[in-house]
């Protein structure tokens, strides 16, 4: 299954004449179980592909038991940089390779268990974990971190629930949390490039209405407020890319 996906992707891309000023980064589930060392070991196989980098998933042993994983970064106990320190030299070598120079660390994900917007400790842990990821990226020479808020676990993190505070208060909190998490990122990596698979294009209905704010309220959608928080935190040296 994994080989079929990769071949289909490569076949599709090689049939298109790509402009030279653009960069193409491959993300996919087939990278989920590959460590940076695995990717580096096969780096020569990337140099002839029509891509400039891949999305890398990090994981490490938690010194206190269990493990840290990017897949559960918003659910893990507070990360510590030392758990990932041995991967930094590998990542440094990886981004020197043709076909891998523009690689991203896969970063923020919608949580496996919904995070209460009022839970300061929970959001402080998420901000800490993203800051550690940003530190790994900066020390490794990796420019980018991805944002994937797709609701794989059906937690509806970015929609108000009836048990939440009012919509207005949830919007305020969502913006606060977006700012909190990504201020931590940019503090560690001021020139980080954030690539979101969807910034504001996941729900296309907003483009077909004269009053998107009213439609957001109708849907009780909190994601635009979280994005506003990211933009609050975005320094002149950083970038936010709409992937769609």
Residue, then its C-alpha position, 0 to 999 in steps of 0.5 A: x500500500x505504501x509503495x503504491x501511494x509513493x509511486x502514484x505521487x511521484x508519477x503525478x508530479x513527474x508528469x507536470x512541468x514545475x516552475x523552478x521558483x517553487x518548492x514541493x514538500x511531500x507529506x504522507x502517512x508512509x513517513x509516520x514510522x520513519x525516523x530521521x535516521x531511516x530517511x537519512x540512510x536512504x537519502x540518495x533515493x530522494x535526489x532524483x524525485x521532483x520534491x525538495x523535502x518531506x514531512x518528518x515525524x519525530x518520536x523519542x523515549x520519555x526519560x520518565x517512562x513511555x515516549x514522546x511522539x509528534x502524533x500525540x504532541x498535543x496530548x503528551x506529557x511535557x517534552x524535554x529537549x534532551x530526549x531528542x538531542x541525539x536526533x539533531x546531528x542526524x537532522x543536520x545531515x539530512x537537510x544537506x541532502x538533495x531532495x530533503x533540503x526543504x524538509x519540515x518537522x510535522x508539528x501541531x495536530x488536533x488533540x486525541x482528547x479534546x483540550x478544554x479551552x479554559x485549562x491553563x495547564x493543558x495549553x501550557x504543556x502544548x506550548x512547551x511541546x511545540x517550543x521543544x519541537x521548534x528548538x529541535x528545528x532551529x538547532x537542526x537547520x530545519x526551516x519549517x514546522x507543519x500544522x495539521x488540525x484535521x479532526x482525525x479523532x472526531x473531538x471537535x476541538x475547534x467547534x464550541x460545545x454546549x458545555x463550553x463558555x459562550x461563543x464570544x468567550x470561546x473565540x477569545x480563549x481560542x485566540x489566546x491559545x493560538x497566540x500562546x502556542x505559537x509565541x512559544x514556537x517563535x521564541x525558540x525559532x524566530x524565522x520558522x516557516x509554518x505550513x498549515x494544510x488549511x489556514x482558512x480554506x478547510x470550510x469553503x462555505x465562507x467564500x460563498x457568503x457576504x457575512x463570513x463572521x455570521x456563518x462562523x457564529x452559526x457554525x460555532x467555529x473557533x478555528x479562525x480565532x485560533x488562526x488570529x492568535x497565530x497571526x498575533x504571534x507571527x514575527x516579521x521574520x516568520x512565515x505562515x503558508x496556506x497549504x491548500 
